[in-house]
Amino acid sequence: MNLKKAVAATGFCFAVSFASLAQTVSMSVQAGDPKLQISKDIYGHFAEHLGRCIYDGFWVSESLSVPKKDRIRMDIVEALVKIKVPNLRWPGGCFADTYHWRDGIGPRAQRPQFINTTWGDVVEDNSFGTHEFLELCDLLHCDPYLAGNVGSGTVEEMSNWIEYLNSDSESPMARLRRQNGHPAPYKVSLWGVGNESWGCGGNMTPEFYADQYKRYATFAKTYPGAPKLKKIVSGANGDDLNWTEVCMKKIPVDQMWGISLHYYTLPTGNWSKKGSATSFDEQQYFNTMKNCLKMDDIVTRNAAIMDKYDPQKKVAMVVDEWGVWTDPEPGTNPAFLYQQNTLRDALVAGTTLNIFNNHCDRVRVANLAQAVNVLQALILTDKEKMLLTPTYHVFDLYQVHQDAQYLPVKFQSPDYVLGGQKIAAVNASASKDSKGAVHISLVNLDPNKSIKVETALAGVNWKTVTGQILTSAKITDYNTFDKQPTVKLAPFKGAKKRGNDLAVELPAKSVVVLEIK
């Protein structure tokens, strides 16, 4: 097969570099299929009872001097509303398979306490439970995504939770909900049936889990007046293709709405020593980006298995845990997974979201881990102080893709070369919104070289281009509580109209989103 055609056919290319095109990208944005959209739910987030994500994050002490509704911290809510968070996953993560929902309803003073043995052996007082979470989702204008307890729970327990939230009858659970102050049903549609059932969710085999899934799903009812449940299979750990194969083979397509996939970017690739969030050299930066780009291959290979059993693509791929995972910040509780967030994290976020956009025929939900104070967070807090991380700004930039028509992007990327290894320097995705504006998101992973992008826009009549950029002086730059933000959005002036084509000078280590009208 012709090499150039083979590279172009990928849409999202990990391309070979040609000497004559060393730092220039020839790109074309195609018309695409008007029926194929980039689901807004790709831009979802995750809030687990882990470290300071819920407690001292979303849910704060009554004495803390910040705007609150009940104990929900409203400056965090306002920041997330601004980026149009579409869904929020809760209560875990690994915590989900230890969580018993009835402990977190009713008068708070009467709720039982227990020890969160999953994350640091801290006391869980259950003051943030089902009603509090759904109030948070209401304030965020987002859909709740609940993870049911399969590992240590029962079929009856999950079935009752669904009845409690979604039934408008005179059933025992519906009456209990009304007794606890919410007369109308919540109508929650997104339900995960377990979490990481291959690991912390029970160390199951895929064969055993598939049978358990069918048991749980059978009794997960859709109630009159409530939306049809979107039941999500606890899927593979990264490239564990056998797990996907067994689940797709054993579970009928009409019994699942989606199947999950988890993959974290580790700077070192080593779980025992993952690497620092802020102190890293270019070699570790390169390794991080190389590991990040593996997401494309992982999604592609898992999707191919799904295609075998579901050629009509009815089942959604749900990448409900992804992001950069580093060693915790020195001096913090290591079980709280608190890490800083640099320009490197923003480049990982932009690249990963481009991958998901380019696989939007399968990837229809994704959840960054996690929203506040844990792993690759959007927001960090320190008592009354709050800051927006570089990753937050990427989600701000990319919100233009939510529910927009997918436009395939074809190009050949120059290589970013270091120490005899190479990766594609540039990645991109594009969409057209309901008003006809075209948006192109571009990431340059090369920390040293700017790259020229010459783009043909098929069938687009346009007059103006505007844009925003996220970059900084160093790949290790991050924002702190003590000074003005170092990594922040700025207007982008490096795009010009040349005939009907678009000419872009893409700076080193940058994320750029362009709007063409």
C-alpha positions as CSV (number, residue, x, y, z in Angstrom):
1,M,0.0,0.0,0.0
2,N,1.2,3.5,-0.8
3,L,2.8,4.8,2.5
4,K,1.3,8.3,2.3
5,K,-2.1,6.8,1.7
6,A,-1.7,4.4,4.6
7,V,-0.8,7.3,6.9
8,A,-3.6,9.5,5.7
9,A,-6.1,6.7,6.2
10,T,-5.7,6.7,9.9
11,G,-7.3,10.2,10.3
12,F,-5.3,10.6,13.5
13,C,-1.8,9.9,12.3
14,F,1.3,8.6,13.9
15,A,3.2,9.4,10.7
16,V,6.6,8.9,9.2
17,S,8.7,12.0,8.8
18,F,9.9,13.0,5.3
19,A,13.1,15.1,5.2
20,S,11.6,17.5,2.8
21,L,8.6,18.2,5.1
22,A,10.6,18.1,8.3
23,Q,8.6,20.8,10.1
24,T,5.6,21.4,7.9
25,V,2.2,19.7,8.1
26,S,-0.1,19.5,5.0
27,M,-3.5,19.0,6.5
28,S,-7.0,18.6,5.1
29,V,-10.3,18.9,7.0
30,Q,-12.9,16.6,5.3
31,A,-16.6,17.1,5.1
32,G,-17.4,14.0,7.1
33,D,-20.7,12.3,7.8
34,P,-23.4,14.7,9.1
35,K,-24.8,12.0,11.3
36,L,-21.6,11.4,13.2
37,Q,-21.2,13.6,16.3
38,I,-18.6,14.1,19.0
39,S,-20.6,13.3,22.0
40,K,-20.5,15.9,24.7
41,D,-20.1,13.1,27.2
42,I,-16.5,12.5,26.1
43,Y,-15.9,15.6,28.2
44,G,-17.1,14.0,31.4
45,H,-15.4,14.0,34.8
46,F,-15.0,11.8,37.9
47,A,-15.4,12.4,41.6
48,E,-14.4,9.5,44.0
49,H,-14.3,9.3,47.7
50,L,-10.6,9.5,47.6
51,G,-8.3,12.0,49.2
52,R,-9.6,15.6,49.0
53,C,-11.9,15.2,46.0
54,I,-15.2,15.0,47.8
55,Y,-14.3,16.0,51.4
56,D,-12.3,19.3,51.4
57,G,-13.0,19.6,47.7
58,F,-16.6,19.6,46.5
59,W,-17.9,19.2,50.1
60,V,-16.4,21.5,52.7
61,S,-16.6,22.3,56.3
62,E,-19.5,24.6,57.4
63,S,-16.8,26.9,58.9
64,L,-14.9,27.4,55.7
65,S,-15.2,31.0,54.5
66,V,-16.2,30.3,50.8
67,P,-19.5,30.6,49.0
68,K,-21.5,27.4,49.6
69,K,-24.9,25.8,49.0
70,D,-25.3,23.6,52.0
71,R,-21.7,22.4,52.1
72,I,-21.1,22.3,48.3
73,R,-18.3,24.7,47.4
74,M,-19.8,27.1,44.8
75,D,-16.6,28.6,43.3
76,I,-15.7,25.0,42.2
77,V,-19.3,24.6,40.8
78,E,-19.1,27.9,38.9
79,A,-15.7,27.0,37.3
80,L,-17.1,23.6,36.1
81,V,-20.3,25.1,34.8
82,K,-18.2,27.4,32.7
83,I,-16.6,24.5,30.8
84,K,-20.0,22.7,30.5
85,V,-19.2,19.5,32.4
86,P,-21.7,17.1,30.8
87,N,-21.5,14.2,33.3
88,L,-19.9,13.3,36.7
89,R,-19.1,9.8,37.7
90,W,-19.5,8.8,41.4
91,P,-18.8,7.3,44.1
92,G,-15.8,5.5,42.5
93,G,-13.5,4.1,41.3
94,C,-12.3,1.3,43.7
95,F,-14.4,3.0,46.4
96,A,-17.6,2.1,44.5
97,D,-17.3,-1.6,45.3
98,T,-17.1,-1.0,49.0
99,Y,-19.9,1.6,49.1
100,H,-23.4,0.8,50.4
101,W,-25.7,3.5,49.3
102,R,-28.2,3.2,52.2
103,D,-25.4,4.4,54.6
104,G,-25.5,7.8,52.8
105,I,-29.2,8.7,53.0
106,G,-31.4,10.1,55.7
107,P,-30.5,12.5,58.5
108,R,-26.7,13.0,58.4
109,A,-26.3,12.7,62.2
110,Q,-27.8,9.2,62.0
111,R,-25.6,8.0,59.1
112,P,-23.1,5.3,60.1
113,Q,-19.4,6.0,59.8
114,F,-16.9,3.5,58.5
115,I,-13.2,3.3,57.5
116,N,-12.3,3.9,53.9
117,T,-9.8,1.0,53.7
118,T,-9.4,1.6,49.9
119,W,-7.9,5.1,50.2
120,G,-5.9,5.8,53.4
121,D,-7.9,4.2,56.2
122,V,-9.6,7.5,56.9
123,V,-13.0,7.9,58.5
124,E,-15.9,8.1,56.0
125,D,-18.8,9.9,57.7
126,N,-21.3,9.5,54.8
127,S,-22.3,13.2,55.1
128,F,-21.9,13.3,51.3
129,G,-24.3,10.7,49.9
130,T,-26.8,10.1,47.1
131,H,-28.9,13.2,47.7
132,E,-25.9,15.5,48.1
133,F,-24.3,14.1,44.9
134,L,-27.4,14.6,42.9
135,E,-27.8,18.1,44.3
136,L,-24.2,18.7,43.1
137,C,-25.1,17.4,39.6
138,D,-28.1,19.7,39.5
139,L,-26.0,22.7,40.4
140,L,-23.5,21.6,37.6
141,H,-26.3,21.1,35.1
142,C,-24.8,17.7,34.4
143,D,-25.9,14.1,34.2
144,P,-25.0,11.8,37.1
145,Y,-23.1,8.6,36.3
146,L,-23.4,6.2,39.2
147,A,-21.1,3.2,39.7
148,G,-22.9,0.3,41.4
149,N,-21.3,-2.0,43.9
150,V,-20.8,-5.5,42.4
151,G,-17.6,-6.4,44.3
152,S,-19.0,-6.4,47.9
153,G,-22.7,-5.6,47.2
154,T,-25.7,-7.6,46.1
155,V,-28.1,-7.7,43.1
156,E,-30.9,-6.5,45.5
157,E,-28.8,-3.6,46.8
158,M,-28.2,-2.2,43.3
159,S,-31.8,-2.9,42.2
160,N,-33.1,-1.0,45.2
161,W,-30.8,2.0,44.6
162,I,-32.3,2.2,41.1
163,E,-35.8,1.9,42.4
164,Y,-35.0,4.6,45.1
165,L,-33.8,7.1,42.5
166,N,-36.1,6.3,39.5
167,S,-39.5,4.9,40.6
168,D,-42.5,7.2,41.0
169,S,-44.7,4.5,42.4
170,E,-45.8,3.7,45.9
171,S,-43.0,1.1,46.2
172,P,-40.9,0.9,49.5
173,M,-37.9,2.6,48.0
174,A,-39.8,5.4,46.3
175,R,-41.6,6.1,49.6
176,L,-38.2,6.1,51.4
177,R,-36.9,8.7,48.9
178,R,-39.9,10.9,49.5
179,Q,-39.4,10.5,53.2
180,N,-35.9,11.7,52.8
181,G,-37.0,14.9,51.1
182,H,-37.2,14.3,47.4
183,P,-40.8,13.7,46.2
184,A,-40.0,13.4,42.5
185,P,-37.8,10.6,41.0
186,Y,-34.2,11.7,40.0
187,K,-34.4,9.7,36.7
188,V,-30.7,8.6,36.6
189,S,-29.9,6.8,33.4
190,L,-26.1,6.2,33.4
191,W,-25.2,3.1,35.6
192,G,-21.9,1.3,35.8
193,V,-22.3,-2.3,36.8
194,G,-19.2,-2.6,39.0
195,N,-15.8,-1.0,38.6
196,E,-12.5,-2.6,37.6
197,S,-13.9,-6.0,38.3
198,W,-10.6,-7.5,37.1
199,G,-8.9,-5.8,40.1
200,C,-10.1,-3.8,43.1
201,G,-13.7,-4.6,42.2
202,G,-13.3,-8.3,43.0
203,N,-10.3,-9.8,41.1
204,M,-12.8,-11.7,38.9
205,T,-12.1,-13.5,35.6
206,P,-13.9,-12.0,32.6
207,E,-16.1,-15.2,32.4
208,F,-17.2,-14.9,36.0
209,Y,-17.8,-11.1,35.7
210,A,-19.8,-11.5,32.5
211,D,-22.2,-13.9,34.3
212,Q,-22.4,-11.5,37.2
213,Y,-23.1,-8.6,34.9
214,K,-26.1,-10.4,33.4
215,R,-27.5,-11.1,36.8
216,Y,-27.2,-7.5,37.9
217,A,-28.4,-6.1,34.6
218,T,-31.5,-8.4,34.7
219,F,-32.7,-6.7,37.9
220,A,-31.7,-3.2,36.9
221,K,-35.1,-2.0,35.8
222,T,-36.3,0.9,33.8
223,Y,-39.2,2.4,35.6
224,P,-42.3,4.1,34.0
225,G,-41.6,7.8,33.3
226,A,-37.8,7.3,33.8
227,P,-35.3,7.2,30.9
228,K,-34.1,3.8,29.7
229,L,-31.1,2.7,31.8
230,K,-27.7,3.0,30.1
231,K,-26.0,-0.1,31.7
232,I,-22.3,-0.1,31.4
233,V,-20.1,-3.2,31.6
234,S,-17.0,-3.0,33.7
235,G,-14.5,-3.3,30.9
236,A,-10.8,-3.8,30.3
237,N,-7.6,-2.6,31.9
238,G,-5.9,-0.9,28.9
239,D,-4.9,-3.5,26.3
240,D,-6.4,-6.5,28.1
241,L,-8.2,-7.5,24.8
242,N,-9.2,-10.9,26.2
243,W,-11.5,-9.1,28.8
244,T,-13.2,-7.2,26.1
245,E,-13.5,-10.3,23.9
246,V,-15.1,-12.4,26.6
247,C,-17.5,-9.7,27.7
248,M,-18.6,-8.9,24.1
249,K,-19.0,-12.6,23.3
250,K,-20.9,-13.6,26.5
251,I,-23.1,-10.5,27.1
252,P,-25.8,-9.9,24.4
253,V,-25.5,-6.5,22.8
254,D,-29.1,-5.6,23.8
255,Q,-28.2,-6.1,27.5
256,M,-25.6,-3.4,27.6
257,W,-25.4,0.2,26.6
258,G,-21.7,0.5,26.9
259,I,-18.5,-1.1,28.0
260,S,-15.8,0.7,29.9
261,L,-12.0,1.0,29.4
262,H,-9.4,2.3,31.8
263,Y,-6.0,3.6,30.8
264,Y,-3.6,5.9,32.7
265,T,-0.6,7.7,31.4
266,L,2.4,6.9,33.7
267,P,5.5,9.1,33.0
268,T,7.8,6.2,33.6
269,G,5.5,3.3,32.7
270,N,6.3,1.8,36.1
271,W,3.5,1.6,38.7
272,S,6.0,1.4,41.7
273,K,7.7,4.6,40.7
274,K,5.6,6.6,38.4
275,G,7.7,9.8,38.3
276,S,7.3,13.4,39.7
277,A,4.5,15.6,38.6
278,T,6.8,18.7,38.3
279,S,10.5,17.6,38.4
280,F,11.1,15.9,35.1
281,D,13.6,16.3,32.2
282,E,12.9,16.1,28.5
283,Q,13.5,12.4,28.3
284,Q,10.7,11.7,30.9
285,Y,8.5,14.2,29.1
286,F,9.0,12.3,25.9
287,N,8.3,9.0,27.6
288,T,5.1,10.5,29.0
289,M,3.9,11.6,25.6
290,K,4.8,8.2,24.1
291,N,2.7,6.5,26.8
292,C,-0.1,9.0,26.3
293,L,-0.2,8.3,22.5
294,K,-0.7,4.5,23.3
295,M,-4.4,5.5,24.0
296,D,-5.0,5.6,20.3
297,D,-3.8,2.0,19.8
298,I,-5.7,0.8,22.8
299,V,-8.9,2.3,21.7
300,T,-8.4,1.1,18.1
301,R,-7.7,-2.5,19.2
302,N,-10.6,-2.7,21.7
303,A,-12.9,-1.1,19.1
304,A,-12.0,-3.8,16.6
305,I,-13.1,-6.5,19.0
306,M,-16.4,-4.6,19.6
307,D,-16.9,-4.3,15.9
308,K,-16.7,-8.1,15.6
309,Y,-19.7,-8.6,17.9
310,D,-21.4,-5.3,17.3
311,P,-20.8,-4.2,13.7
312,Q,-23.6,-1.6,13.9
313,K,-21.7,0.1,16.7
314,K,-24.7,0.2,19.1
315,V,-22.5,-0.3,22.2
316,A,-20.6,2.7,23.4
317,M,-16.9,2.6,24.5
318,V,-16.8,4.4,27.8
319,V,-13.3,5.5,28.8
320,D,-14.4,6.4,32.3
321,E,-10.9,6.6,33.9
322,W,-8.0,8.3,32.1
323,G,-5.3,10.8,32.8
324,V,-1.8,11.3,34.0
325,W,-0.8,9.4,37.2
326,T,2.4,10.5,38.9
327,D,3.9,10.0,42.4
328,P,2.0,12.0,45.0
329,E,3.4,15.4,46.0
330,P,6.1,15.2,48.7
331,G,4.7,15.8,52.2
332,T,1.2,14.8,51.3
333,N,-0.7,11.6,52.3
334,P,0.4,9.2,49.6
335,A,-3.0,7.5,49.7
336,F,-4.7,10.8,48.7
337,L,-3.1,10.9,45.2
338,Y,-2.6,14.6,45.2
339,Q,-0.4,15.8,42.4
340,Q,0.4,19.1,40.7
341,N,-0.5,19.8,37.2
342,T,1.9,21.2,34.6
343,L,1.9,22.2,30.9
344,R,2.8,18.5,30.3
345,D,-0.6,17.5,31.7
346,A,-2.4,20.0,29.4
347,L,-0.6,18.5,26.4
348,V,-1.7,15.0,27.5
349,A,-5.3,16.2,27.9
350,G,-5.4,17.9,24.5
351,T,-3.9,14.9,22.8
352,T,-6.2,12.4,24.5
353,L,-9.3,14.4,23.8
354,N,-8.2,14.6,20.1
355,I,-7.9,10.8,20.1
356,F,-11.4,10.4,21.6
357,N,-12.9,12.9,19.1
358,N,-11.3,10.9,16.2
359,H,-12.9,7.7,17.6
360,C,-16.3,9.2,18.3
361,D,-18.0,6.5,16.3
362,R,-17.2,4.3,19.4
363,V,-16.1,6.5,22.2
364,R,-19.2,8.2,23.5
365,V,-18.4,8.8,27.2
366,A,-15.1,9.5,28.9
367,N,-14.2,10.7,32.4
368,L,-10.9,12.4,33.4
369,A,-9.6,11.2,36.7
370,Q,-10.3,13.3,38.8
371,A,-12.2,16.6,39.0
372,V,-10.7,18.1,42.2
373,N,-7.4,17.6,44.2
374,V,-6.8,14.0,42.9
375,L,-4.6,12.8,40.1
376,Q,-4.9,15.0,36.9
377,A,-7.3,17.4,38.5
378,L,-9.0,20.4,36.9
379,I,-9.1,22.3,40.2
380,L,-6.8,22.4,43.3
381,T,-7.8,23.9,46.6
382,D,-6.0,24.9,49.8
383,K,-8.5,26.0,52.4
384,E,-10.2,29.1,51.0
385,K,-7.8,29.2,48.0
386,M,-8.6,27.7,44.7
387,L,-6.7,27.5,41.4
388,L,-7.5,26.3,37.8
389,T,-4.9,23.9,36.5
390,P,-3.5,23.8,32.9
391,T,-5.8,20.8,32.3
392,Y,-8.8,22.9,33.2
393,H,-8.0,25.3,30.4
394,V,-7.8,22.5,27.8
395,F,-11.4,21.5,28.7
396,D,-12.3,25.1,28.4
397,L,-10.8,25.3,24.9
398,Y,-12.3,22.0,23.7
399,Q,-15.9,22.5,24.9
400,V,-16.6,23.8,21.3
401,H,-16.5,20.1,20.2
402,Q,-19.3,19.0,22.4
403,D,-22.2,17.5,20.3
404,A,-20.7,19.0,17.2
405,Q,-20.4,17.2,13.8
406,Y,-17.2,15.3,13.5
407,L,-14.9,16.4,10.7
408,P,-12.1,13.9,9.8
409,V,-8.7,15.4,9.7
410,K,-6.0,13.9,7.4
411,F,-2.3,14.8,7.5
412,Q,1.2,13.6,7.9
413,S,3.0,14.7,11.1
414,P,6.6,15.5,11.4
415,D,8.4,13.5,14.1
416,Y,9.5,14.7,17.5
417,V,12.8,12.9,17.9
418,L,14.7,12.3,21.1
419,G,17.5,9.9,21.9
420,G,16.9,7.8,18.8
421,Q,13.2,7.5,19.5
422,K,10.4,9.3,17.7
423,I,6.7,10.1,18.1
424,A,4.3,12.2,16.0
425,A,4.8,15.8,17.0
426,V,1.3,17.0,15.9
427,N,-2.2,15.7,16.6
428,A,-5.5,17.3,15.8
429,S,-9.3,16.9,15.6
430,A,-12.0,19.0,14.1
431,S,-15.8,19.6,14.2
432,K,-18.6,21.8,12.9
433,D,-21.1,23.3,15.4
434,S,-24.8,23.8,14.9
435,K,-24.2,27.4,13.6
436,G,-21.7,26.2,11.0
437,A,-18.5,27.3,12.6
438,V,-15.6,24.9,12.2
439,H,-13.3,24.3,15.1
440,I,-9.8,22.7,14.8
441,S,-7.9,21.7,17.9
442,L,-4.1,21.3,17.4
443,V,-1.4,20.0,19.7
444,N,2.3,20.4,19.2
445,L,4.1,17.9,21.5
446,D,7.6,19.0,20.3
447,P,8.9,21.2,23.2
448,N,11.6,22.8,21.0
449,K,10.2,23.5,17.5
450,S,7.3,25.4,16.1
451,I,5.5,23.7,13.2
452,K,3.8,25.2,10.1
453,V,0.4,23.7,9.4
454,E,-1.1,24.3,5.9
455,T,-4.8,23.3,5.9
456,A,-7.3,22.9,3.1
457,L,-10.9,23.1,4.3
458,A,-13.1,21.0,2.0
459,G,-16.3,22.7,1.1
460,V,-16.0,25.4,3.7
461,N,-16.7,29.0,2.7
462,W,-15.1,31.1,5.4
463,K,-13.9,34.6,6.0
464,T,-12.3,34.8,9.5
465,V,-10.2,32.7,11.8
466,T,-9.7,33.4,15.5
467,G,-8.1,31.2,18.2
468,Q,-6.8,30.7,21.7
469,I,-3.5,29.1,22.8
470,L,-2.3,27.4,25.9
471,T,1.4,27.3,26.4
472,S,4.2,28.4,28.7
473,A,7.9,29.0,28.9
474,K,8.7,25.5,30.2
475,I,7.0,22.1,30.1
476,T,7.3,21.9,33.9
477,D,5.4,25.2,34.5
478,Y,2.4,25.0,36.7
479,N,0.0,27.3,38.6
480,T,0.3,27.9,42.4
481,F,-1.8,29.4,45.1
482,D,0.7,32.2,45.8
483,K,0.9,34.1,42.5
484,Q,-0.9,34.9,39.3
485,P,-1.4,31.9,37.0
486,T,1.7,31.0,34.9
487,V,-0.1,28.6,32.5
488,K,-3.3,30.3,31.1
489,L,-5.2,30.9,27.9
490,A,-4.2,33.7,25.6
491,P,-5.4,34.9,22.2
492,F,-3.7,33.2,19.3
493,K,-2.6,35.3,16.4
494,G,-0.6,32.7,14.4
495,A,-3.4,31.7,12.0
496,K,-4.0,33.4,8.6
497,K,-6.3,33.0,5.6
498,R,-4.4,32.2,2.4
499,G,-6.8,31.9,-0.5
500,N,-9.3,29.5,0.9
501,D,-6.7,27.7,2.9
502,L,-5.6,28.1,6.4
503,A,-1.9,28.8,7.4
504,V,-1.0,28.2,11.0
505,E,2.4,28.7,12.8
506,L,1.9,26.3,15.7
507,P,4.3,27.1,18.6
508,A,6.3,24.5,20.4
509,K,4.6,22.7,23.4
510,S,1.2,24.2,22.7
511,V,-2.5,23.5,22.5
512,V,-4.4,25.7,20.0
513,V,-8.1,25.8,19.2
514,L,-9.1,27.7,16.1
515,E,-12.6,28.9,15.1
516,I,-13.3,29.4,11.4
517,K,-16.4,31.3,10.2
